[in-house]
Amino acid sequence: MFFTEDFLHYVWKFRLFDRTELKTADGEELEVQSAGLHNTHAGPDFHNARIRIGDTTWAGNVELHTSSSEWQKHGHNVDKAYDNVILHVVYNDDEPVILTNGRPLPTLILKDRINPELFTRYHQLVFGNQTIIPCEGSIATIDKLTMHNWLTRILVERLEKRSESVIAALNKNRGDWEETFYQFLAANFGFKVNALPFELMAKSLPQNILAKHKNNPLQIEALIFGQAGLLSVEIEDDYPRALKQEYAFLRKKYGLEPVDAHLWKFMRMRPQSFPTIRLAQFAGLVVQSNHLFSKILEVKEIKNLREMFSAIPVNSYWDDHYRFDKTSKPSSKIMGQASVNTLLLNTEVLFLFSYGKHLQIQHYISRSLKLLENIPAEKNNITIDFANLGVETETAFESQALLELKNNYCDHKKCLHCSVGIKILKPS
């Protein structure tokens, strides 16, 4: 069976090897007082280990390899960063190791000290014939406390990674949180299918221009539909003609260039999700709320956050239209709860977390996690698969964590870096 360095790291980290009468490859008595801290970055595998060899206690780094000859293959023999390694832990000892200062490196061989049953369980977990996730036959047996703690940790990992794009955009916007939030919110109004043109539209129409027309809804709508490129065709109805006339003046005044209209997608979409309706709703939100990000920071009640999106006023023209010049059966254009939840999840939660993380204000991080606990879980292939395995989700807190678990741990078979995998492998 295939032996991996990852497994060796796991065995060393949790000291899951026979520790009776330990000796180095040279026959010196050895005691592992501390395995050290696992280093997941460049450099030796474990830092700050504490080892007694003979009568001398050493503190320093430990390097692990499946075979000792890998020391040279990996170039450690010419890298002075490895001169402070105090112990080489290997499965097979096929070559002595000499440090760049000429000192022989003490070696611990684990080949005959690892329980074969432990390795068999690991091999079945990581290299088995599972179809969904490696631990699909065992995950339902994990206790709730272990599962909750692990999901919380990887949820924060997910938010930290996603917040990187927020901070990158914030830097481009010279530290302007309002403008950055406005751009992300616009992209999320596109709901994946039209996210790109929505984002391009927002970046082509700075929020400070919209702020100058906050008391004139028609001009706000003209700017948004005009920059979306949807007013460049011949139009007959009075409302869009008024928009076109307003936009012609404002475009010249501000030197604006609209996005290409062909970027917008209408095909195979429910009319309620047509980009024209989303743009109308976005315009209504801009009219209704200036300084949106400041309002998000101030609003403490989740129901009030929902109300900001679920009660967006749109121009009455859209009561019986989905596109310009095409009358339709009258219908409400109020945004549905599923869409509101998506906006809360992908914008409000993300920005509260990013803001708190960037400024080191725990209050906003906690609010972002609390908000997730009050948003229903998403229904997708991943959450359905986990439900079939006995892992139910009720909130977005759980479903977002499961997305991170599946995409960045299960799919890469990082079972030895996962609390669930470690719990399953842990000797009884």
N, C-alpha and C positions, 0 to 999 in steps of 0.2 A: 504493500500500500504506500501511497505517496506521502512523504513526510515534508511538512512545510516549516519554514522559519517562523511563520505566524504562530503555529502550534507550539514551537519551542519557546517563543516569547510568553505565551499563555501559561505554559508549565512553570517557567521561571518566575513570572510575576506573582502567581498564586502559590508558588513553592509546592507544586503537585508532583514531586519526585521523592524517591526514597532518600531521606537525609541522614540515615544511620551510617556512621563510620565514613563520612565523606573524606575523600582524598583527591589531591590534584593528580594530573597524569604522571607527575614525577614522584608520587607517593607521599607528599606532605599532607599532614592533617589539615582539614578545611572545615570551617564553620560559616554558614550564611546567617549573619545577624540581621541584615536588611537587604532585600532584593533591589532596592532603589526605586526611583521614579521612572516610569516608562516614558521614553522620549520618542515622540512621533514625528520629529523633525530631523534635519541633517545632524550627523554626529553619532556617537556611541548610543547603543540601544537603551541603556538604563543609566541614569545619573544618581549620584549620591548613595551608591550602595555601600554596605559595610560588611567586610569579609575578614575573618581571622584565618591566616595561613601560618601553621606552626605556632610560634609564640608572638607573632606580629599581627596587629589589627590594622587593616587598610580601609581607607575611605576614598571612594572615587567611582569611576565608570565601569560598566560591564558591557561587553559586546557578545552577541550571540550569532552563531552560524550553524547550519546543518552539518557542515564539514569544516574542519579547521583550515583547510587549504583555501577556503573562500576569503580568508583574511587578505591574502596576497591578490587573489582574483579581483577583489573589490578595491584594491589600491591602498588599503590601510597601512601597508608596510612602508609607504613613502609619505604618509600623512601624519604630521606631528600632532594633529588634533587627537590622535588615538594613542599618544604616548602616556596619557594619564589613565588608560584602561588598566584596571587592577586584576581583572579576571576574564578569561575567554571561556564561554560556556558553549559546548558543542554537542551534537549528537554522535558524530563520528570524528575521531581524532586521526587524521591521515597525514598531518604535517606539523612539525613544531613551528611556533611563531616567535619571531624575534622583533622587538620594537626598534624604532629608528635609532634609539640611544644604545642599542646593543643588549638590552636586558631581555632575557627569556620571559615570555608572558605565561603566567600560571594558567593551566587549563583544567576545566571540570568537564568530564565526559558523562553525559546523561543516557547513553544508549541502553544500558541495562538497569536504569533506575526509574523508568516511566512505566506505569501500569498499562499493559497491553489493552485492557478493557477500556481505559480512558481514550487511548488512541483510536480504537475501533469505533467508539461512540462519536468521536470527532470526525472520523473519516466518513461515517454514515451520514452525519449531519451536513457536512460540506460537499461531499462528492456522491451523495445518494441520488435516487431517481425521482426526487420530489418535482412537482409540476408548478407549484405556486411560490412557495418560500422554503428554504432549507428545513425549518423546524415545523412544517405544517402539521405534523402528527403530534406535536408536543406543546405548541404555543398556548393552547386552551388550558393547559394545566398550570400555567404560571400564576402565582398568587397576585392579587390585585395591587398590593403595595409595590411589589417589584415592577409590575407593568406600568403603574401610574408614574413612579419615579423616573423610569426610563423614558416614557413618552414625554414627560415634562422636559427632560434634558435634551432630547433630540428635537423637540419643538423649538426650543430656544436656539439650537444649532441652525435649524431651518430659517428662523427669523433673522439670525445674525448674517447668514449668507445672503438672504434676500435684501437685507438692509444695505449691503454693499453697493447695490445699484442706486439706491436712494442717495447715499453719501456721494457717489460719483457724480450724479446729476446735480446735487446740491453744490458741489465744487464748481461745476460748469456754470451754475447760476449765481456764482459769487456769494454763496451763503444765504441765498434768499429762499427760506422755507416755503413761503406762500406760493412763489412761482413754481417751485419744484413740486409741491403738492398739486397745484393746478394742472401741471403737465401729466403727472401720474394718474390723477383722477380722470382726466380726459381720455387717456389711453384705456383705462378700465371701463369707461363708458362704451368703448368699442367691443367689449366682451369677446376678446380673442379675434373673432372674424374681422372686425374693423378697428382693431387696436392701433395698427400702424397709421392709417389715415387720420384717426382721431388725434394721435400723438403729434403727427406732423402739423395738423391744423392748430393745435394748442401752441406748439413751438413757433409757428409763424404769426401767432396773434398773442403777444405778451399780455399778461393780466392787467398791466397798468393802462393799456389802451382801453380795455373793457371797463375799467374803473372810472374812466372819464365820461362814460355814457351810462352809468349805473341807474340814472333816473329816466332813461329812455329805453324801454323794453324792445321797441321796434329796431332801434339802432344796434342793440346787443345782438338780437336775432340776425340782423343783416350782416354784421361782422362775422358771426359764427358760420352761417350758411354760405356767405360769400367766400370766406377763407377756406371753406370745405370744397369750393369749386362747383357748387351746385346751382349757382346763379348765372352761369355763363351761357345758358341755352335760352331759346325763345320761350317766354312764359306768358300765359293768358290771364290767369286769375289775379284779382286785385291785390291780395295779400303778398304773394311772391313778387309781383311787379313792384310793389312798394318797397319790398326788401331789396330788390335789384337796384332801384333808384337810389336808396340810401347807401347801399354798398358802393356804388360807382363813385359817389362823393367821398366816402370815408376811405376807400382804397387809395384814391389819389392824395387825400390829405395826409395819410400815414405811410404812403409808399409801400403798400402791401402787395404780396404776391400769393395768390391762392394755391392750394395743393391741386394735383391733378384729379379731376372728378372720376376718372376711370378706376381709381384705387378703391373706391367704395364698392362693397359687395352687397347685392340684393338677392342674388339667386339662392334658392333652397333655404330661405329664411322665413320664419313666421313674420307676417306684416308688422306685428307688435314690436319686432326687433329690428325693423328696417333702420338704416342709419339716419334717415330723415327724422324718424320719431326720436331716436336717441339724441340727435343734435338738438331737437326741439326741447327735450327734457334737460339737456345740458345747459342750453340757453336759459331755460326757466330757473335752473339752480343758480346760475350766475346772477340773474336778475334778483333772485330772492335773497342771496347771501353774498355779501362782500367779505373779503378776508376769510375765506373758507377754513384755512388751516387754523387760524386763531380761534375760530368757533369750535373746531374739533377739540382743541386743547381745553377749551372752557367747559364744554358740555360734559356733564358727569353722568347723567342718566342715559342708559342705553336706549330707552324708548324715545328720547329726544333726538338721538342720533338717527334712529330709524325714520322719525318724522321728517327730518331734513330731506330724505330721499323719497319717502313714500307719498309725500304730498307736494311734489313739485308742480307748480302751475305751468301749463303749456298754452300757447296761443290757441284760441277757440277754432282756428282754421283746421287744426289737426283732429277736431272732434269727428269729422267725416272725411278725412284724407289720410293716406299713408305716403303719398307722393304728390308733388306739385301737379296741379291741373287734372288730377284723377280722383273723382269723388268716390267715396266708399260708404258702406253701411256705418252709421254712427256707432262709436265705441269709445270706451274710456281709454285714455292714454296715460293713466297713472301707472307708475312703475310697480311691477309685481314684487312680492316678498322675496322670491328666489333671486331676483336681480339685485334687490336692496342688500340681501345677505352677501352676495358676491362682491358688491362695492365695499361693504363694511370690512369684509375679510381681506380683500386685496389692496385696499387703500388706507382706511382708517386704522386697522390693526397694524399694518406695516409701518405707517408713519408715526403712530404713537410709540411703537417699539424703537424705531430708528432714532426718533427725537430723544427718547429717554436714554438710549444707549450712547448716542453721540455726545450728549451733554451730561451723561452720568447722573441722570435723575431717575431713581428707581420707581418713583410714583407712576411715571408714564409707561414704563415697562410693565408694571403690575396691572395698569389699566388695560393695556393691550391684551394681556393674557386673560383678564377678566372678561373682556369683550368677546374673545374667542369662546369662552365658556357659555356665552349667551347667544351664540349663533348656532343654528342646527348643523349637524354634520353633513358634509357633502355626500352625495350618492354618485359613485363612479365605480369603474371596474375594480379598483384597488380596495375600496372600502367594502364592496360586495364580496370580494374574495376573502377578506379578513372575517367578515360576518359568517361566511360559510365554514370558516375554520374555528368559529366559536368566539371571535373577538368582535364584540358589538361596539358601535360608536353612536353616541347621542349628540355630541357637540363638535364644533369645528376644531376645538382644542385637540380632541382625540383624532379626528379625521386628518387634520394637517400633520400631526405627529406620525400617523400611520403612512402617509405619503412619503415622509422623510425616511421612515424605517424601510419601506419597500424599495424606494429608488436608490438610496445611498448605503444601505446595509444589506438587505436580503438579496438584491439583484447582483451585488458584488461579493456575496457570501462572506461578509465581514462578521461572521458569527462570534469570533473571539474578541471582537470590539463591541459586542452587543450584550447588554445585561440579560436579555432573554436567552441568548446562546450560552452565556457563561452559567446561567442558572441551570439550564438543561444538562450541561456537561459536568457540573459540579458533582464530585463524588458524594454519594449518600452516606 
